[in-house]
Amino acid sequence: MKKLAPIAKQERAVFVRIDPPIEISAAQKFPAGFRNAHAEYQPAHTLVIDLSQTEEQILAQMKPKGRYNIKVAQKHNVIVRPATTATLKRDISAFYKLLNQTSQRDKFSIHPKSYYENMLKILGQRNLTKLFIAEYAPAGHTAAHNRAKKIIAGIIVTFFSTTATYYFGASDYEYRNLMAPYLLQWEAICEAKSSGCKFYDFLGIAPLDSSGAPLRGHPYAALTDFKLKFGGRIVSYAPAKEFAYKPIWYSLMKFAKKLI
């Protein structure tokens, strides 16, 4: 707080938000003056797979449907590969086209294409993120027929410190029976494990009801059904906190946001 004070003064900050990855079960005291944030921007709950397990153990702790869908994709000749420098431009365009389709189908908003381009270009130079692409290769397909391959799904995963995090995903609804998203996640999990990561974070699930099902109506409900099939441990984080340097302006800002 002592180091933040002069920065806040220089920047004329109204408030500061602190949103650390502290589990809600952990006792944590914040300095006097902090209150729960007026808005939450990070997921309150997530699903994390422990990568210290063997691949066989990771598969074993999945739900049977998760393992089955991975095998379905493999059986149907779905091929997963990371985007390379040579293929990145084409792969991003294909991914963004699928992302547009997915967002319209599942009714969620997306960023401009430049957002994903910058993310992959800037973080990719430091090996902090990868775009994984799933292609459909019909039976009997050979490497000589690359043009016959069709990109049907993709995910963007970050790699930082000990954790790989699944950020964005998209798929072609026409090929939903091939279960490409499941194989994409499995290949990303294996890549994270082989690169030395200790955890694979699915970045956001809906809270669960007493029966263990995602709460209906929650924005993450549909995605949560998909993610839960991979097993893992549910982690719930403490609420974000805010400290007002200018209490009057802070109150006015919150009031104005309610009117928007």
N, C-alpha and C positions, 0 to 999 in steps of 0.2 A: 504493500500500500504506500510505503514511503517513496518507492521508486516510481510508482504510477502517478503520484500527485503532481510533480512538475511536468510530466508528459501531458496529463489531463489539462493543466493550466495552459500550456503552450498550444495545445490543439483546441482549446476552448470546448472541451468535452462536456456534454450534459450528464452523461453517465458512463459507467463501464460495466460490461457483462462478463461474468466468469462462468464457463460451462465445462468444467473439468470432468474427465471420465471416472467419477467416483460412484461406486455402486451404492444404491439406496440403503443397503444393509450396513454400510460402513459408517461409523460415527465420525462426523466431520463438523467442526465449528468454523464458521466464517467470522471475520472481524465485525465489530459492531457497525451497524448502519446498512448492512446488506439485507436485501429482501428478495423474495422469489421474483424471477424475471417476469416482465409484463407479457412476454411472448416466448414461445419455445420454437427453436429452429432446428435443433438436432433431435433425432429419435430418442424417446425416453426408454425404449426397450429394444434389445437386439438379440441375435443368436450367434454364438461363437463356438467354433469347432476347435478342439484341442489337437494340434498337429504333432504332438509328441507321440501320438499313437501310430501304429503301423497302418499302411493303407488298408490292410485286411480288417483291422480293428475299426477304422473310420467307416468302412462300408458296413460292418456288422452293427454299429450303433445307429445307422440310418433306419428309417421306417422301411418296411419291405417294398412299398410302392416306389420309394426313391431309388433303391437298388434296381428294381425291375425296370424303371424308366431309363436308367443309364444303359442297361443291357439292350433295351429296345432301340435306342439311338445307335449303339454299336452294331447291332444286327442289321440295321437299315443303311449301313455304310455312311453314316454321318461322320465327317472328318473335322476335327478341331485343330486349329493352328493359330499361333500369335501373328498379329500384323507385323510386317517388317518395314524397314525404311523404303524398300522398293514397292511394297504394296499398300503403304499407309494411306495415301491419298484416295486410292480406289476403295479401300476397305472402310475408311471413314464415311465416304459418300454412301456406300451400301448400308452401313450401320445406321446412318442418320435417316435414310429412307425408311428403314425398318422401324426406327424409333418413332418417326412420325405416325406410321401406321399403328404402332402399339399404343401410343398416347391417345390417339383418337378412339381406338377400340376400348381401352381401359379407363379413359377419361382422366388423364393427368397431364400436367403442363411440363414442357421441356424447355431447355435452353436453346439459344441460336446455335447453328452448326459451328460457328467460330469458337464457341465455348469448349466443345469437345476437341476441336482441332488444336486449340492452345493447350488444353490439358494434356493431350497425348504428346504434343510436340515438346513442350517445356519439361514436363515431368518425365517423359520418355527418354530424354537425353541423359537423365540421371538414373535410369532404370527404376523409376518410382511408380510407373504405371504401365499397363499393357492392355491392348485391345485383343480379345480372343474372338476369333471368327469360326462359325460352324458352317461347313459347306455340305451340300448333299451330293454324294457321288453315287450314281446309279450302279447297280450290280454289273460287274464286268468293266467298270471304268478303269482307265489306265492313266498314268502321269502324262501321256502324250495328248490327252484330251482335256486339258485344263479349262477350255472354254465351256465344256459341258457341265462343269461344276457350278452350282448355284448357291450363293450365300443366303442362308435361311435364318440365321440368328447371330447375335454377338453380345458380348459383355465387356465392360471396362472395369478392371481391378487395379487397385493401388497396392504398392508394396512399401511399407514404411516401418522402420525399426523391426519389431518382432511380429508385426501383424499385416496380413493381406486383407484388404477390404473390398467387397463387391459393391460398386457404386451404381452402375447403369447397365440395363439390359434391354434387349429388344428381340422380337422374333416374328417370323412370317406365319400368320394364322393359317394360311393354306397348307403349311407343312407341319401343323401342330401334332399330327399323329406320329411324327418321327422322334419326338421328345428331345430335340436338340438342346433346349435350355438346361436339361439335367446333365447331359454329357459335358456341356460348356462349364458348368459349375464343378463337376468332378475333375476335369482337366485343370482348371484353375486351382483347385484345392491341392492336387498333386504337384503342380508347379510351385505353389507357395511352400509346400512341405520340402520339396527338393532344394529350394533356394534358401532354406534355413529359417523360414518364418515359424513361429510357435503357435500362432492363432490365425483362423480364417473367420472374419467378421462379416455377417450378412447385412449389416448396417440398416437396422430398423425393421421391427415387426410390430403388429398390433398387440395390445394387452390381451391376455387370454381370460376367458370366463371360467367358472367353477368346473366346467366339464373339460377344460383344456382346449377349447375351440377359440379362434380369434373373435374378438368382439365385433358383432355385425355393425356395419355403418362406419367403422373406422377406415380411414384412407388406406391403411396398409393391410386390410383384411384379406383381400384376394392374394396378394403377394405372400402373406404369412403362411397360407396353406401350402404354397410351393416351397417356401424356405424350411418349414418344419419337417418336411420329408427327408432332410439331410441330417437330422438329429442335432447334436450340439447342446450347449448349455444356454439357457435364457438368462440374460443379464439386464437388470433394470437400474438406470442411473438416477442419481439425485437431481432435483430440479435445478435449472440454471439460476444464478443469482445476479443481482444488479445493485450497484452502489451509485447513488445520485450525487454528483458534484454540484449540480444546480437544481435543487429540489423543485423550485417553482416551474422552471422550464421542463423539467422531467414530468411533472404532473400535467402540464399543458400538452406535452407531446403525447402522453398516453390518452388524454381526452380527445385529441385530434385524430388519433389512429382509430378510435372507436367510431368516429363519424365517417371515416372513409369506407 
